Amino acid sequence: MMLALITGYDDNRLIGNGIELPWKIADDLKNFRQITSGTTVIMGYTTFQSIGKPLPNRNNIVLYNGDLQIEGAYVCHSIPEAIEKAKEFKKDIFVMGGASIYRQFLPLVDKLYISHIHGKFIGDIYFPEYDTNEWIEEHRKKFPEFDFVIYKRKHPLHK
């Protein structure tokens, strides 16, 4: 069972514009669906709101501080609680945002699944800074509008 982040960002590490993606790229969405289908996804409440409903064919976990119930999703109140809940499903776990959630999970994961979107877009939400020297490229697939890259941590936290 793997714990990884999955995101897309532009040349400036931009990931969002309010509650929307700054780009609409069909291949990126298709790639995301293929990778995360049949897995467990963890997201913050704002990311959940931007999608509007639990993602099909996935175990959905939403991080939220208050009292909330979401049909088709599990609500957790902390990172450790979300990880423990995700482990119950015995499937790979993908953290899918937003920025605050990425920042909290970045020290905990061994893989990054990143769509490097070509260009600079308008928005206000960025992927957190991280030390690129801690990661090595494991896989790259080129698309017309982006490169999809899987990075693995040079010194894995989990064996």
Backbone as a chain_set.jsonl record, in Angstrom:
{"seq": "MMLALITGYDDNRLIGNGIELPWKIADDLKNFRQITSGTTVIMGYTTFQSIGKPLPNRNNIVLYNGDLQIEGAYVCHSIPEAIEKAKEFKKDIFVMGGASIYRQFLPLVDKLYISHIHGKFIGDIYFPEYDTNEWIEEHRKKFPEFDFVIYKRKHPLHK", "coords": {"N": [[0.843, -1.173, 0.0], [0.659, 2.111, -0.963], [1.47, 5.504, -0.185], [0.897, 8.516, -1.608], [1.281, 11.75, -3.22], [-0.825, 13.413, -5.532], [-0.966, 15.641, -8.165], [-1.348, 18.552, -10.266], [0.628, 21.048, -11.705], [1.606, 24.337, -12.887], [4.269, 26.118, -14.634], [5.012, 27.776, -12.567], [4.369, 26.431, -10.283], [1.685, 26.697, -9.767], [-1.489, 25.661, -8.667], [-4.172, 26.184, -8.438], [-7.115, 28.273, -8.909], [-8.958, 30.069, -7.072], [-11.6, 28.004, -6.434], [-11.206, 26.423, -8.598], [-9.548, 24.549, -11.214], [-6.855, 26.034, -12.972], [-6.689, 25.383, -15.631], [-8.072, 23.501, -18.35], [-7.697, 20.429, -19.243], [-8.165, 17.698, -21.033], [-6.705, 15.248, -21.29], [-5.195, 15.273, -18.949], [-7.137, 15.048, -16.925], [-8.183, 12.552, -17.635], [-5.927, 10.917, -17.258], [-5.592, 11.261, -14.481], [-7.961, 10.044, -13.564], [-7.536, 7.371, -14.438], [-5.283, 6.63, -12.923], [-6.113, 6.946, -10.239], [-8.452, 5.494, -9.976], [-10.142, 2.936, -8.257], [-8.647, 3.198, -5.974], [-7.808, 4.78, -2.812], [-8.66, 8.079, -2.019], [-7.57, 11.101, -0.553], [-8.63, 14.233, 0.522], [-8.87, 17.79, 1.131], [-11.532, 19.788, 2.547], [-12.21, 22.037, 0.971], [-11.258, 21.298, -1.556], [-12.92, 19.094, -1.951], [-15.392, 20.474, -2.077], [-15.006, 21.88, -4.464], [-15.129, 19.867, -6.327], [-17.588, 18.764, -5.799], [-18.871, 16.357, -5.263], [-18.404, 12.963, -4.043], [-15.702, 11.156, -5.562], [-16.246, 8.75, -8.076], [-15.769, 5.148, -7.916], [-13.739, 5.077, -6.032], [-12.395, 5.139, -2.7], [-13.353, 7.714, -0.78], [-11.949, 10.162, 1.249], [-12.444, 12.887, 3.289], [-10.938, 15.646, 4.699], [-11.816, 17.559, 7.441], [-12.487, 20.064, 9.838], [-14.768, 20.46, 11.376], [-18.097, 19.365, 12.366], [-19.487, 17.115, 10.261], [-21.212, 15.335, 7.729], [-20.911, 13.351, 4.866], [-22.444, 11.932, 2.219], [-21.31, 8.962, 0.824], [-18.672, 9.402, 1.369], [-15.925, 9.495, 3.696], [-15.466, 11.343, 6.597], [-12.766, 12.84, 8.133], [-10.876, 14.151, 10.899], [-8.243, 14.763, 11.271], [-4.839, 14.44, 10.09], [-3.476, 12.008, 10.93], [-5.769, 10.458, 11.597], [-7.05, 10.313, 9.102], [-5.15, 8.865, 7.609], [-5.107, 6.429, 9.008], [-7.765, 5.605, 8.586], [-7.717, 5.346, 5.796], [-5.901, 3.237, 5.494], [-7.435, 1.076, 6.254], [-8.751, 0.246, 3.976], [-6.899, -1.054, 2.46], [-5.675, -0.324, 0.016], [-3.873, 1.535, -2.518], [-3.057, 4.914, -1.636], [-3.941, 8.153, -2.459], [-3.189, 11.487, -2.088], [-4.933, 14.345, -2.788], [-5.053, 17.12, -2.568], [-6.208, 20.219, -1.086], [-3.768, 22.9, -1.251], [-2.937, 23.304, 1.465], [-3.343, 20.757, 2.529], [-1.6, 19.259, 0.917], [0.816, 20.401, 1.836], [0.903, 19.473, 4.478], [1.01, 16.706, 4.116], [3.259, 16.258, 2.548], [5.8, 15.729, 3.9], [5.327, 13.091, 4.567], [5.051, 11.266, 2.513], [6.247, 8.958, -0.043], [6.17, 9.117, -2.747], [5.544, 11.244, -5.563], [3.123, 12.203, -7.798], [3.008, 13.991, -10.541], [1.566, 16.242, -12.776], [3.139, 18.183, -14.93], [2.203, 21.055, -16.053], [2.459, 22.735, -19.083], [3.44, 26.073, -19.367], [2.299, 29.275, -17.997], [-0.178, 30.101, -15.79], [-3.129, 31.882, -14.606], [-3.84, 32.421, -11.254], [-4.223, 31.678, -7.704], [-3.386, 29.822, -5.876], [-0.875, 27.718, -4.753], [1.335, 24.911, -5.181], [3.102, 23.605, -2.425], [6.459, 24.664, -1.545], [9.227, 22.504, -2.02], [12.052, 20.355, -1.477], [13.634, 19.598, -4.267], [15.86, 18.067, -4.588], [15.576, 15.888, -2.965], [14.202, 14.017, -4.337], [13.829, 11.633, -7.008], [13.412, 11.126, -10.491], [11.166, 8.727, -11.568], [9.482, 7.885, -13.57], [8.287, 9.086, -16.72], [5.898, 10.539, -18.808], [5.09, 11.977, -21.816], [2.783, 14.403, -22.835], [0.837, 16.423, -25.126], [0.201, 18.909, -23.816], [1.304, 18.771, -21.315], [3.727, 17.231, -19.095], [3.69, 14.157, -17.548], [4.889, 13.077, -14.53], [6.388, 10.76, -12.35], [7.772, 10.866, -9.248], [10.12, 9.536, -6.949], [11.026, 9.323, -3.532], [14.398, 9.821, -2.644], [15.496, 8.69, -0.357], [13.594, 6.563, 0.985], [10.804, 6.82, 3.223], [9.207, 4.805, 4.025], [9.406, 1.321, 3.949]], "CA": [[0.0, 0.0, 0.0], [1.497, 3.286, -1.168], [0.926, 6.819, 0.137], [1.499, 9.431, -2.575], [0.55, 12.956, -3.597], [-1.081, 13.552, -6.96], [-1.327, 17.025, -8.444], [-0.88, 19.16, -11.497], [0.958, 22.464, -11.521], [2.213, 24.977, -14.048], [5.69, 26.448, -14.509], [5.209, 28.485, -11.292], [3.783, 25.551, -9.264], [0.291, 27.082, -9.549], [-2.403, 24.512, -8.707], [-5.58, 26.539, -8.379], [-7.622, 29.63, -9.054], [-10.173, 29.949, -6.274], [-11.897, 26.579, -6.266], [-11.142, 25.787, -9.917], [-8.242, 24.361, -11.842], [-6.614, 27.124, -13.918], [-6.651, 24.841, -16.987], [-8.982, 22.393, -18.654], [-6.926, 19.553, -20.122], [-8.85, 16.4, -20.997], [-5.745, 14.158, -21.045], [-4.798, 15.316, -17.54], [-8.25, 14.47, -16.159], [-8.239, 11.12, -17.962], [-4.781, 10.313, -16.584], [-5.93, 11.254, -13.055], [-8.986, 8.999, -13.355], [-6.927, 6.047, -14.604], [-4.356, 6.357, -11.818], [-6.762, 6.901, -8.924], [-9.609, 4.591, -9.951], [-9.919, 1.739, -7.453], [-7.765, 3.507, -4.847], [-8.367, 5.674, -1.802], [-8.206, 9.459, -2.184], [-7.726, 11.99, 0.6], [-8.68, 15.631, 0.09], [-9.422, 18.757, 2.058], [-12.936, 20.115, 2.309], [-12.324, 22.972, -0.152], [-11.115, 20.489, -2.774], [-14.175, 18.352, -2.091], [-16.416, 21.417, -2.533], [-14.77, 22.225, -5.87], [-15.568, 18.714, -7.124], [-19.03, 18.748, -5.588], [-19.384, 15.036, -4.876], [-17.323, 11.969, -3.966], [-15.263, 10.61, -6.847], [-16.686, 7.358, -8.228], [-14.78, 4.062, -7.968], [-12.649, 5.36, -5.098], [-12.757, 5.418, -1.315], [-13.131, 9.145, -0.594], [-11.777, 10.662, 2.612], [-12.42, 14.346, 3.3], [-10.459, 16.229, 5.956], [-12.638, 18.709, 7.829], [-12.355, 20.281, 11.281], [-16.049, 20.528, 12.07], [-19.024, 18.236, 12.357], [-19.972, 17.037, 8.887], [-21.412, 14.018, 7.129], [-20.978, 13.413, 3.408], [-22.846, 10.636, 1.675], [-20.333, 8.407, -0.108], [-17.306, 9.764, 1.766], [-15.6, 9.434, 5.119], [-14.932, 12.613, 7.082], [-11.771, 12.685, 9.196], [-10.568, 15.442, 11.499], [-6.796, 14.96, 11.385], [-4.024, 13.655, 9.158], [-3.341, 10.618, 11.401], [-7.058, 9.77, 11.486], [-7.28, 10.045, 7.677], [-4.245, 7.79, 7.191], [-5.601, 5.178, 9.61], [-8.986, 5.221, 7.87], [-7.312, 4.918, 4.451], [-5.244, 1.929, 5.595], [-8.467, 0.046, 6.394], [-9.183, -0.206, 2.65], [-5.814, -1.859, 1.894], [-5.456, 0.097, -1.368], [-2.996, 2.696, -2.603], [-3.663, 6.14, -1.132], [-3.506, 9.356, -3.162], [-3.582, 12.764, -1.511], [-5.244, 15.139, -3.975], [-5.151, 18.554, -2.332], [-5.531, 21.331, -1.712], [-2.407, 23.303, -0.908], [-2.667, 23.051, 2.886], [-3.279, 19.297, 2.7], [-0.319, 18.856, 0.327], [1.894, 20.844, 2.726], [0.933, 18.604, 5.65], [1.334, 15.331, 3.737], [4.531, 16.172, 1.815], [6.854, 15.02, 4.644], [4.896, 11.731, 4.906], [4.899, 10.412, 1.33], [7.45, 8.52, -0.751], [6.015, 9.325, -4.192], [4.803, 12.39, -6.071], [2.599, 12.037, -9.15], [2.825, 15.396, -10.906], [1.383, 16.693, -14.149], [3.797, 19.476, -15.121], [1.442, 21.723, -17.108], [3.308, 23.688, -19.793], [2.974, 27.454, -19.385], [2.011, 29.991, -16.753], [-1.601, 30.4, -15.747], [-3.553, 32.843, -13.593], [-4.446, 31.788, -10.096], [-3.763, 32.172, -6.41], [-3.074, 28.71, -4.978], [0.358, 27.105, -5.241], [1.87, 23.722, -4.534], [4.137, 24.061, -1.488], [7.875, 24.486, -1.876], [9.831, 21.267, -1.52], [13.43, 20.168, -1.918], [13.644, 18.684, -5.414], [17.019, 17.177, -4.461], [15.176, 14.703, -2.205], [13.366, 13.184, -5.201], [14.371, 11.251, -8.309], [12.375, 10.799, -11.47], [10.987, 7.29, -11.759], [8.721, 7.642, -14.799], [7.813, 10.302, -17.391], [5.106, 10.364, -20.02], [4.861, 13.289, -22.412], [1.518, 14.718, -23.492], [1.015, 17.714, -25.808], [0.079, 20.087, -22.957], [1.949, 18.561, -20.019], [4.507, 16.016, -18.851], [3.294, 13.483, -16.317], [6.117, 12.539, -13.947], [6.334, 10.142, -11.026], [9.022, 11.0, -8.507], [10.189, 8.778, -5.697], [11.957, 9.889, -2.556], [15.711, 9.167, -2.704], [15.637, 7.897, 0.867], [12.191, 6.315, 1.343], [10.393, 6.822, 4.624], [8.528, 3.526, 4.267], [10.003, 0.213, 3.183]], "C": [[0.895, 1.245, 0.0], [0.745, 4.537, -0.726], [1.653, 7.821, -0.741], [0.651, 10.687, -2.716], [0.32, 12.906, -5.093], [-1.583, 14.971, -7.203], [-0.925, 17.389, -9.863], [-0.503, 20.591, -11.169], [1.684, 23.0, -12.74], [3.682, 25.307, -13.771], [6.024, 27.193, -13.214], [4.697, 27.692, -10.096], [2.358, 25.959, -8.887], [-0.592, 25.847, -9.651], [-3.868, 24.918, -8.755], [-5.851, 28.011, -8.569], [-8.965, 29.657, -8.336], [-10.433, 28.475, -6.03], [-11.887, 25.84, -7.605], [-9.698, 25.506, -10.309], [-8.053, 25.494, -12.84], [-6.627, 26.668, -15.377], [-7.712, 23.761, -17.123], [-8.283, 21.528, -19.696], [-7.492, 18.146, -19.991], [-7.892, 15.25, -20.683], [-5.298, 14.111, -19.584], [-5.886, 14.695, -16.669], [-8.361, 12.966, -16.396], [-7.121, 10.36, -17.243], [-5.047, 10.199, -15.078], [-6.933, 10.14, -12.747], [-8.375, 7.608, -13.433], [-6.048, 5.679, -13.415], [-5.1, 6.13, -10.508], [-7.967, 5.973, -8.853], [-9.264, 3.324, -9.167], [-9.015, 1.956, -6.251], [-8.539, 4.287, -3.784], [-7.795, 7.061, -2.045], [-8.507, 10.243, -0.912], [-7.673, 13.419, 0.083], [-9.183, 16.507, 1.225], [-10.846, 19.108, 1.659], [-13.111, 21.072, 1.131], [-12.183, 22.235, -1.48], [-12.379, 19.682, -3.012], [-15.279, 19.266, -2.614], [-16.245, 21.747, -4.011], [-15.211, 21.103, -6.802], [-17.078, 18.551, -7.003], [-19.635, 17.43, -5.154], [-18.205, 14.081, -4.73], [-16.968, 11.444, -5.356], [-15.676, 9.148, -6.948], [-15.511, 6.386, -8.294], [-13.552, 4.315, -7.095], [-13.228, 5.432, -3.691], [-12.38, 6.874, -1.065], [-13.029, 9.483, 0.887], [-11.62, 12.174, 2.521], [-11.962, 14.811, 4.678], [-11.248, 17.496, 6.244], [-12.598, 18.84, 9.343], [-13.667, 20.197, 12.041], [-16.84, 19.241, 12.001], [-19.69, 18.188, 10.986], [-20.168, 15.585, 8.492], [-21.566, 14.212, 5.631], [-21.339, 12.028, 2.915], [-21.812, 10.177, 0.651], [-18.896, 8.757, 0.215], [-17.16, 9.617, 3.276], [-14.999, 10.776, 5.511], [-13.986, 12.327, 8.24], [-11.34, 14.072, 9.654], [-9.081, 15.707, 11.66], [-6.087, 14.093, 10.348], [-3.866, 12.219, 9.664], [-4.649, 9.825, 11.288], [-7.345, 9.397, 10.032], [-6.406, 8.895, 7.189], [-4.722, 6.452, 7.747], [-6.852, 4.685, 8.897], [-8.621, 4.678, 6.49], [-6.682, 3.531, 4.475], [-6.255, 0.791, 5.708], [-8.868, -0.542, 5.044], [-8.133, -1.057, 1.946], [-5.616, -1.595, 0.392], [-4.469, 1.262, -1.353], [-3.774, 3.948, -2.217], [-3.064, 7.321, -1.887], [-4.076, 10.585, -2.47], [-3.744, 13.736, -2.669], [-5.557, 16.605, -3.675], [-6.161, 18.957, -1.288], [-4.174, 21.631, -1.092], [-2.054, 22.993, 0.545], [-2.519, 21.557, 3.163], [-1.972, 18.768, 2.108], [0.832, 19.189, 1.272], [2.028, 19.9, 3.922], [1.36, 17.174, 5.317], [2.713, 15.187, 3.095], [5.637, 15.468, 2.606], [6.546, 13.543, 4.896], [4.895, 10.759, 3.735], [6.247, 10.053, 0.718], [7.358, 8.723, -2.257], [5.191, 10.572, -4.467], [4.393, 12.079, -7.502], [2.219, 13.437, -9.622], [2.642, 15.554, -12.406], [2.004, 18.08, -14.23], [3.131, 20.138, -16.328], [2.342, 22.778, -17.748], [2.675, 25.079, -19.759], [2.752, 28.019, -17.999], [0.562, 30.452, -16.812], [-1.895, 31.41, -14.641], [-4.238, 32.094, -12.465], [-3.817, 32.283, -8.819], [-3.388, 31.068, -5.425], [-1.901, 27.925, -5.572], [0.689, 25.829, -4.479], [3.004, 24.176, -3.624], [5.552, 23.819, -2.006], [8.355, 23.165, -1.292], [11.217, 21.132, -2.128], [13.463, 19.132, -3.037], [14.832, 17.724, -5.363], [16.701, 15.909, -3.678], [14.451, 13.67, -3.076], [14.095, 12.841, -6.487], [13.221, 10.833, -9.223], [12.347, 9.292, -11.699], [10.325, 6.975, -13.103], [8.308, 8.992, -15.381], [7.035, 9.907, -18.636], [4.757, 11.747, -20.545], [3.496, 13.336, -23.099], [1.706, 16.069, -24.181], [1.041, 18.921, -24.862], [0.765, 19.951, -21.598], [2.825, 17.321, -20.058], [4.022, 15.43, -17.534], [4.518, 12.764, -15.774], [5.82, 11.931, -12.58], [7.727, 10.27, -10.423], [8.972, 10.087, -7.294], [11.249, 9.414, -4.808], [13.274, 9.109, -2.622], [15.933, 8.25, -1.513], [14.241, 7.649, 1.417], [11.96, 6.299, 2.855], [9.804, 5.481, 5.019], [9.159, 2.457, 3.395], [8.918, -0.744, 2.746]], "O": [[1.767, 1.402, 0.854], [-0.474, 4.619, -0.874], [2.871, 7.969, -0.646], [-0.533, 10.696, -2.38], [1.166, 12.417, -5.841], [-2.502, 15.442, -6.533], [-0.252, 16.627, -10.558], [-1.222, 21.276, -10.442], [2.286, 22.256, -13.514], [4.261, 24.832, -12.794], [7.185, 27.237, -12.807], [4.603, 28.237, -8.996], [1.876, 25.608, -7.81], [-0.472, 25.071, -10.599], [-4.725, 24.095, -9.077], [-4.978, 28.865, -8.42], [-9.991, 29.31, -8.92], [-9.584, 27.773, -5.482], [-12.48, 24.769, -7.736], [-8.762, 26.132, -9.812], [-9.016, 25.882, -13.501], [-6.58, 27.508, -16.276], [-8.18, 23.191, -16.137], [-8.276, 21.854, -20.883], [-7.318, 17.487, -18.966], [-8.229, 14.369, -19.892], [-5.051, 13.033, -19.043], [-5.59, 13.903, -15.774], [-8.605, 12.201, -15.463], [-7.351, 9.286, -16.687], [-4.764, 9.166, -14.472], [-6.765, 9.39, -11.786], [-8.661, 6.756, -12.592], [-6.07, 4.537, -12.954], [-4.759, 5.223, -9.749], [-8.456, 5.694, -7.758], [-8.218, 2.715, -9.391], [-8.651, 0.994, -5.575], [-9.759, 4.428, -3.857], [-6.591, 7.213, -2.252], [-9.551, 10.07, -0.284], [-6.788, 13.776, -0.695], [-9.835, 16.033, 2.156], [-11.302, 18.765, 0.568], [-14.065, 20.933, 0.366], [-12.915, 22.522, -2.428], [-12.859, 19.591, -4.142], [-16.028, 18.872, -3.508], [-17.233, 21.88, -4.734], [-15.619, 21.356, -7.935], [-17.761, 18.24, -7.979], [-20.788, 17.386, -4.724], [-17.119, 14.359, -5.24], [-17.837, 11.307, -6.218], [-15.478, 8.385, -6.003], [-14.402, 6.757, -8.679], [-12.462, 3.825, -7.386], [-14.405, 5.747, -3.51], [-11.203, 7.227, -1.135], [-13.905, 9.135, 1.678], [-10.78, 12.682, 1.778], [-12.529, 14.417, 5.697], [-11.34, 18.391, 5.404], [-12.666, 17.839, 10.055], [-13.671, 19.892, 13.234], [-16.329, 18.183, 11.632], [-20.384, 19.128, 10.6], [-19.386, 14.714, 8.873], [-22.262, 15.121, 5.179], [-20.618, 11.063, 3.168], [-21.478, 10.914, -0.277], [-17.992, 8.453, -0.563], [-18.14, 9.615, 4.021], [-14.115, 11.286, 4.823], [-14.354, 11.658, 9.206], [-11.425, 15.043, 8.902], [-8.696, 16.773, 12.14], [-6.657, 13.145, 9.807], [-4.101, 11.285, 8.897], [-4.631, 8.65, 10.922], [-7.827, 8.299, 9.754], [-6.872, 8.041, 6.434], [-4.737, 5.452, 7.03], [-6.991, 3.491, 8.632], [-9.161, 3.657, 6.064], [-6.91, 2.734, 3.566], [-5.968, -0.335, 5.302], [-9.28, -1.7, 4.972], [-8.434, -1.711, 0.947], [-5.416, -2.522, -0.392], [-4.254, 1.895, -0.32], [-4.981, 4.04, -2.438], [-1.844, 7.477, -1.952], [-5.287, 10.708, -2.289], [-2.812, 13.937, -3.448], [-6.255, 17.258, -4.45], [-6.86, 18.132, -0.7], [-3.525, 20.767, -0.502], [-0.973, 22.47, 0.817], [-1.662, 21.149, 3.946], [-1.308, 17.929, 2.718], [1.721, 18.365, 1.488], [3.14, 19.567, 4.331], [1.994, 16.506, 6.133], [3.278, 14.093, 3.099], [6.363, 14.665, 2.021], [7.407, 12.812, 5.387], [4.754, 9.553, 3.936], [7.247, 10.74, 0.925], [8.341, 8.529, -2.972], [4.274, 10.915, -3.721], [5.236, 11.729, -8.328], [1.229, 14.005, -9.162], [3.446, 15.069, -13.202], [1.471, 19.04, -13.673], [3.449, 19.826, -17.476], [2.919, 23.614, -17.053], [1.499, 25.235, -20.089], [2.975, 27.361, -16.983], [0.139, 31.108, -17.764], [-1.02, 31.747, -13.843], [-5.102, 31.247, -12.691], [-2.984, 33.19, -8.832], [-3.102, 31.35, -4.262], [-1.931, 27.523, -6.735], [0.37, 25.686, -3.299], [3.789, 25.043, -4.006], [5.803, 22.905, -2.791], [7.938, 22.763, -0.206], [11.514, 21.722, -3.166], [13.336, 17.933, -2.786], [14.816, 16.684, -6.02], [17.473, 14.951, -3.719], [14.124, 12.58, -2.608], [14.877, 13.64, -7.002], [12.215, 10.273, -8.788], [13.37, 8.67, -11.985], [10.579, 5.928, -13.699], [8.015, 9.93, -14.64], [7.462, 9.051, -19.412], [4.206, 12.581, -19.827], [3.118, 12.428, -23.839], [2.645, 16.794, -23.853], [1.815, 19.855, -25.076], [0.804, 20.905, -20.82], [2.685, 16.471, -20.937], [3.952, 16.13, -16.524], [5.118, 11.94, -16.464], [5.099, 12.509, -11.767], [8.721, 9.842, -11.009], [7.918, 9.89, -6.69], [12.238, 9.968, -5.289], [13.265, 7.878, -2.653], [16.493, 7.162, -1.651], [13.748, 8.434, 2.227], [12.792, 5.838, 3.637], [9.882, 5.065, 6.175], [9.413, 2.689, 2.213], [9.205, -1.745, 2.09]]}, "num_chains": 1, "name": "protein.A"}
